[in-house]
Amino acid sequence: MTVDPFAGSPDFATLYGGATSPLSPRMASQLWTTAIYFADTYADADVSDLLRRELPPIARRMADDVWRERFVVCFEALATRLARAGSHRVSLRRAPARRWRCIWSSTRLRPG
């Protein structure tokens, strides 16, 4: 998913402007832009070494190409959910385990 954040951005004021929204429109926009940035930056296999250098030392040993691909997919999924305002319908207290399951499976570690 390659998206130009300056052209065709979702209307976050409409999507997240309601009183019941857990995110402000500005926060949703910033999170979306950052997710797009990470997904686009690390989509190429050529930048695997760059990503590994930016990770904490303990995580570097698990950062192979399969992990990098899953890392990118997670940020693409996050950007898509933010653009569709789908995440505001789920309680944020219950959401983290489901939202970040892709990261747990990509590191080959299991919670608990």
C-alpha positions as CSV (number, residue, x, y, z in Angstrom):
1,M,0.0,0.0,0.0
2,T,1.8,3.1,-1.2
3,V,0.0,6.2,-0.4
4,D,1.0,9.8,-0.7
5,P,0.1,11.3,2.6
6,F,-0.3,14.7,1.0
7,A,-2.7,13.7,-1.7
8,G,-5.8,11.7,-1.1
9,S,-5.5,11.6,2.7
10,P,-8.6,10.4,4.6
11,D,-10.8,13.2,6.1
12,F,-9.8,12.6,9.7
13,A,-11.9,15.5,11.0
14,T,-15.0,13.7,9.7
15,L,-13.9,10.2,10.7
16,Y,-12.7,11.1,14.2
17,G,-14.4,14.4,15.1
18,G,-17.2,12.9,17.1
19,A,-17.4,13.2,20.9
20,T,-17.2,9.4,21.4
21,S,-14.0,9.0,19.3
22,P,-11.0,7.8,21.4
23,L,-8.6,9.6,19.0
24,S,-8.6,13.3,18.0
25,P,-8.5,13.9,14.3
26,R,-4.9,15.2,14.6
27,M,-3.7,12.1,16.5
28,A,-5.4,9.8,13.9
29,S,-3.8,11.7,11.1
30,Q,-0.3,11.5,12.7
31,L,-0.7,7.8,13.5
32,W,-1.8,7.1,9.9
33,T,1.0,9.2,8.4
34,T,3.6,7.4,10.6
35,A,2.2,3.9,9.7
36,I,2.3,4.8,6.0
37,Y,5.9,6.0,6.5
38,F,7.1,2.8,8.2
39,A,5.3,0.5,5.7
40,D,6.7,2.3,2.7
41,T,10.2,2.8,4.2
42,Y,10.7,-0.9,5.1
43,A,8.8,-2.6,2.3
44,D,12.0,-3.1,0.2
45,A,14.3,-6.0,1.2
46,D,17.2,-3.6,0.5
47,V,16.5,-1.8,3.8
48,S,16.6,-4.8,6.0
49,D,19.9,-3.9,7.4
50,L,18.7,-0.3,8.2
51,L,15.7,-1.7,10.1
52,R,17.9,-4.2,12.0
53,R,20.3,-1.4,13.1
54,E,17.3,0.6,14.4
55,L,16.0,-2.2,16.6
56,P,17.1,-2.9,20.1
57,P,20.0,-5.4,20.3
58,I,17.8,-8.1,21.8
59,A,15.3,-7.9,18.8
60,R,17.9,-7.9,16.0
61,R,18.4,-11.6,16.1
62,M,14.8,-12.2,15.2
63,A,14.6,-9.6,12.4
64,D,14.9,-11.8,9.4
65,D,13.1,-11.1,6.0
66,V,10.0,-12.9,7.1
67,W,9.8,-10.7,10.2
68,R,10.3,-7.6,8.2
69,E,7.5,-8.5,5.8
70,R,5.2,-9.1,8.7
71,F,6.3,-5.8,10.3
72,V,5.3,-4.0,7.1
73,V,2.0,-5.8,6.9
74,C,1.2,-4.7,10.5
75,F,1.7,-1.1,9.7
76,E,-0.3,-1.3,6.5
77,A,-3.1,-2.9,8.4
78,L,-2.9,-0.1,11.0
79,A,-3.0,2.6,8.4
80,T,-6.0,0.9,6.7
81,R,-7.9,0.7,10.0
82,L,-7.2,4.3,10.8
83,A,-8.3,5.5,7.3
84,R,-11.6,3.6,7.7
85,A,-12.1,4.7,11.3
86,G,-12.7,1.0,12.2
87,S,-10.6,0.9,15.3
88,H,-12.7,3.4,17.3
89,R,-15.6,0.9,17.6
90,V,-13.6,-1.4,19.8
91,S,-12.7,-0.7,23.4
92,L,-9.1,0.3,23.5
93,R,-8.6,-1.6,26.8
94,R,-9.5,-4.9,25.1
95,A,-7.9,-4.2,21.7
96,P,-4.1,-4.5,22.2
97,A,-3.9,-8.3,22.2
98,R,-5.8,-8.6,19.0
99,R,-4.2,-5.6,17.3
100,W,-0.6,-6.7,17.9
101,R,-1.0,-10.4,17.3
102,C,0.9,-10.0,14.1
103,I,3.9,-8.6,15.9
104,W,3.9,-11.5,18.4
105,S,3.7,-14.1,15.6
106,S,6.4,-12.4,13.6
107,T,8.9,-12.5,16.4
108,R,8.1,-16.2,17.1
109,L,7.5,-15.4,20.7
110,R,4.2,-16.0,22.4
111,P,2.7,-13.8,25.2
112,G,2.5,-15.2,28.6
